[in-house]
Amino acid sequence: MLLCAALVVGLDQATKALVVDSIERGERREVLTFLDLVYVLNEGVAFGFLGGSSRVVVLAVTVAALALVIGWFASNRARPHAWLAVGLLAGGALGNLIDRLARDGVVDFIDFPAWPSFNVADIAITLGALTLALIALTASEPERPKPASTPHDAG
């Protein structure tokens, strides 16, 4: 889980550094007809939600979500692929938290038409949430021990 989270943070921060160093804020560069690179500073949380809120509110929501994910992992470590879901979620949350603390907003740079701009951390958070949902949906109930038979049951 920690390795997955570290990989996400590293990739996220590296791609954001490339964007900040090579694109002016507000600039748009077409990569494909359906994909642009931009440099946007998102002051809210996911897709700009809570934008305009105080920095304390946004940080509190981020830290609370991260604590919930880590708490869930602590009590569900045995579930298959739980490490992947939590690694993706934690890595994405930490990547965006680093931006919030360093820049007072999150660098978003991937832009598809009719969709808010996003970044690698957002992709990891989305994939982590989907993985977590699949784990929850496919998890079987733990088997309950069968009661021991008694002599009266044979009759």
N, C-alpha and C positions, 0 to 999 in steps of 0.2 A: 504494500500500500504506500509506504513512504517513498519507495523508488519510483512508482508511478506518479505520485504527486510531485516529486522533484523533477521528473522528466517534463511534466506539463508546465510547471513554473519556468523551467529553463527555456523550453521552446516558446512559451508565451512571451517571456521577457525579451528573448532574442529577436522575435519577429516585431515586437513593439519598438525596440531600439532601432531596427532597420527602417521602420516607417518614420519614426521621429527624426532620424538622421537624413532621410532622403526625400521626404515629402513635406511641404509647408502645410501648416494647419489650415484646414478648409480646402486644400487642393484635391483634385480628383484626377486619377490616371486610369484610363481604360486598359484593362488587361485582355479581356475578351468582350464580345458584344453584350454579354449578360453579366459581366463582373468588372467592377472598378475597385481600385485601391484608393482610399481616402485617409485623411488624418483628422479624426474627430475626437474631441475630449468629452466623454460622457460623464456627466456629474451625477447621474442617477444610478440605479442598479440595473437589473436585466432590461435591456431594450429601452433605457431611459426612465423606467418606472422610478418614482420618487425623485425625479429630477427637480431641482429647485428646493429640495428639502435641505435642512441643515446638515453639515458634514457629520455631526454627531449621530443623527438619525440614520444616515446611510451606513456609517461605520458600525453602529449597533446592530442593524439588520444583518449586515455581512457577518459579523462575529457570531451573532446568535445562530445563524444558519450553519456556519462552520462547526459550532459547538454541537448542534443537533446531529449533524452528519457523523462527527467523530463519536458522539454518544451512541448512535445507532450501531456503528461498527463495533464498538466495545462489547455490545450485547449480542451481536450477530456474526462474530468472526468465523464461525464454522460454516456459514452458508456459502455455497459455491459462488465464486466470483464477487463476493462482497468486497474483497480487497480492491478489485478493479473499479467498482462503482465509487467507493469512498476515495480511492486515489485520484480518480478523475474529478470528482466533486471538490475535494480538498485542494488539489492542485490548481483548479480553475479559480476557486475562491481566493486562494493565497496570491495567485498571479494578479488578480484584479485588486486585491487589498494592497499589494505593493504599490500599484499605480495610485490608488486613492491617497495613500500616505505621502507619496513622492510628488504627485502632481495635482492633488485635489480633484481628480477625475480619472476615468479609465480611458486609455487609448483604444479606440475602435478603428478598424481599417478595412475590413472586408465588407464590400457593399454590393448587394444584389438589388435590382430594381424592385420597388414596392416592398422592401424589407428593411428594417433598421440595420445600421452598420453594427458589426460585431468583431470579435477577435478570437484568438486561439483558446484563451481561457473560457470564453463563452461556449465554444464548441465542446470543450472538455466537460463543462458543467452540464450541457444538454445531453451528451452521451452518458455521463455518469448518472443523471436522473433517469434516463431510459433504461440503463442497465439495472439500476435499483428497482425500477418498476417491474422489469422482467423477473428479477429475483423474487420480488414479493408475490407476483402472480403465479410463478411456477414452483414456489416453495411448497412442499408437502407438509402436512401436519405431522408432528413427531408421533411415532407409534407408541401406543399406550400398552403397558404390559397386560397380558391376558390374565384374568383371575385364575388362580389354581383351582382345578376341579376337586370336588368333594365326593365322598362315597354316595351321597344322595343324588348326584347328577347322573349316575350310571343307570338309574332305574327306570 
